[in-house]
């Protein structure tokens, strides 16, 4: 065993120094593992974080699948599902609005927004027809007023009237591609990914519907893609969207005329099922 002298007259052994280094190394390893768990948390699917069951039965409603139809003068429509901010500087916030209003049913949208083009204010959510597509000075365009409800993915805040409703997601990691859940039946707005459901803490009064999906940004040349993934409707007996329900009734009683077998007739119910 080797001893090392120090100026104050005390001494430590080589084994003692090695033990201290081992402890420090163990602590650093634990810190690294904890950091990796946080990074991977969004990719881990827990039972409590599963997306709503209705997302498994969504169908495309062509009346809703319109793409973006409205933009501010600082944005341009690249294609129906993609917009880009063309205004230079970040003193104002520019926005874009989906073409179809949502007033009933449940609707799923996928957003692709690279993390490198979010800066300080990057919002996605919904707004009424009166929601502005431009605000100056800059602010979280979707969520900064009484007409909009949204998530600022740069600051991880759910917003309405510029007031924070909740922090989302809990790990403050929003990937490039994520999902938005607009539930008009319950009046809630939620977010998540393919792997984890973050929840729906944003509540929208029924009197405010219909609403339009929206995005807002202050980043020059930010390119945002939104895709409609489908809808589900809370109505027993739904057979489709924008189509009258057909019910086939078979008469199993005695035939009206002798010699005839079972009779059936098709009744077209006067019911239109649509999310708009």
N, C-alpha and C positions, 0 to 999 in steps of 0.2 A: 504494500500500500504506500502510495507516495503522498507527501505532505507539501503544501505550498505555504510559505510565510507571507504575511501582509503587514503593512506599515504599523497598524495598531497593535501588533503583537499576537493577534489571533491567528489561527491556522484553520484551513479547510482541507479536506481530502479530495483526491481526484474522483473518488466514487461519489462524494457528495455533490460535486459539480456536475457529474454525469446525470445524477438523479434529477437535479434541478432542470437540466436541459430536456430530460425526458418528459417532465411534467409540463414544461412550456410547449414542447412539441405536441403533446396530447391535447392541450387546450386549443392550440392553433388548428389541429385536425378537426376537433369538434366544431369550431367556428366555421371552417370550410364546409363541413357536412351540412350544418344548419343552413348555410347560404345556398348550397345546391338544392336542398329540400324546398326552399322558398322559390327558387327558379323553376323547379319542376312541379310545383304545387298546382299550377294551372292545367298541367297535362294529366293529373291524377283524377280519376273519376270515382267519386264517393256516392254511395246510395242516396244520401241526402241531397246531393248536388245534381241529380239526374234532371234533364230537361223535362218540362211538362209533357204528360202523356199525349196530348193532342198533337204534338209535333210529329208523331209517328203516323198520323192519318191526314196530313195536309195534302191538298190538291191545288193545282194551278188554276186560278181564276183569271181568265184573259182580261176581264174588265179592270182588274187591279194591276196586272202586269204591264204597266204603261211606261215605266222608266221615269227619269226626271223630265219635268215639263216647265219648271220655273226656276230662274237663276237671277242673281243680282247682276248689275253691270260690271262687277269685278270677277265674274265667273263665266266659264263657257262650258257648253255641253259637248263632251268629246264623242260620246255615243249615248244611247238611251239609258245606260246603266252607269255611266262614268262622267264626272264633272271635274273641272280643273280651275283653280284660282289663278287669274291672270293679272290681278292688280298687284303692283309693286308696293313695298312697304307693309308694315303691320300695325298701322294706326286705326284701321277699320276692320270689321269682321264681315265677310261675305258668306252668303248661304245659297242653298239649292233646295227645291221642294219637289217631292214625288208628284206624279200627275194624278193619281187616283186618291180620293178621300176614303177613309176607313171609318165606318160607323157601326158595324156589328161584326161578329165573328172574331176569330183569332188568326193572327197573321205573322208569318216568319220571314225575316229579312236577313241577308248576309252582307256584312260590310267588310271591304278590304281597304285598309288605311295604313300605309307603311309608317312605322314608328319614326322614321327619319324625317317625316314631313308633317309633324303635329305641332311643334313649337309649344307655346304656352297655352293656347286656346284651341281646342279641337272638339267640337260637339256633334252629337248625333242623337236623334230622338224624334219627337212629333210636335206639330203645331197646328193651330186652327188656320182657317183661310185668311185671318187678319194678321198672322204672324209676319213680322218684317223679315226681309231677306238681306238686310244691310243695317249695321249699327255702327255709330261713331260717337264717341271714341270706342275702341275695341272692347269687346265683352264676349262672354260665352253666348253666342247668338241663339243657340237652342237651349233655353232654360233661363235666360236673363230677364224675361218679362212674363206677364200673365197669360200670354198666348202660346207659350211653348213649355215643354217638359223634355228634359234630356240628360245625357251623361257626357261630362267633359272628360274625355279619355286621356287628356294631357295632365289633368289635375285629379282624376279619379273621384269626381264629385257628381252625384245626382242632383240636378238643379231644377227649380221652378221659382219664378219671380226673383231670380238671382240669389235665392236662399238654398243652402245645402240641405238636402233631404237625407242623404246617406253617403258613405264612402263605398266605392265599388270599382274593381273587385277588392276583396280584403287584402290580397297580397300586392295590390297596386301594380299588377303586370297585365297590360292589355296587349295581346298579340296582334300581328298585322291583320289577321282575319278573325272576326268575331260575329256573333249573332244578336239580333234584336227581336224581342217578342212583344207584339202589340196585341193585347187582349182587350178588345172593345166590350166584351160581355161582362168582364169583371172590372173594367176601367183601370187596368194596370199596364205598366210598361216595364219590361225586364230585359236583361242582357246576359250573355254567356258565350261559351264556345262550343265546339263540337264535343269537347271532353268534360266540360263543367258548366253547370247552371249557376249564375251568380245571384239570382233572385229577381224579384220585381217589386222594389220598394216605392216606386213612383205611382201615385194614384191620380187618376184623371176623372173629374166629375163627369157623369153621364151627360150633363147639359152642355158640355164643351165639344162633344162629338158632332160631326165628323172631324177627324184630324188627318194630317198628311205627314208621312215620314220626311225628315229634314236632316241636313248636315250644315255645319258652319265652321269656318276656318279663317285664320289670319296669316297663314303661311303662303308666300308666293310660290306658285307652281305646284302646290299640293294637289295631288290627283286622288280622288275618292271614288270608289266603286261600290254601288249598292245593288244587290240582286234580290228579287222577290222569289222566295222558296216555296210559297204555298199558303193556303188558308184552311181553317176548320171552322165549322159552324155548329153552335149549340142548339140544334133543332132535331127532335126525334123524327126519323124517317127521311132525312136528307138524302137525296139521290144524286146531287151534283150542284154545280154553281150556274146561276143564270138559266136554269132549265126547269120547266114545270115537272113536278113529281107525277109519275104514272103509276097507277095502282090497278092491277089486274084482278077483277072480282069474278070468281067462278061460282055459278049457280049449281049447287049440289042437290037442290030439291027436285020435286017431280017436274018433269019437263012440261012446258006450256002446251006443246002439241005432241000427241002420241007419235012415237017413232023417232023422236029427236033425242040425242044423248045430252051430256052436260053442255051447258051454255056458258060462255064467258064474255065479258065485255071489259074494255079498257076505259078507265075513268082518269082524265087528266085533271089533277087537282089544281085549282087556281092559286098556286103558291110559287113565288119566285125566291130562290135561295141565292143570296149574293152577299159579298162583303161590302159592297158599295151601295 
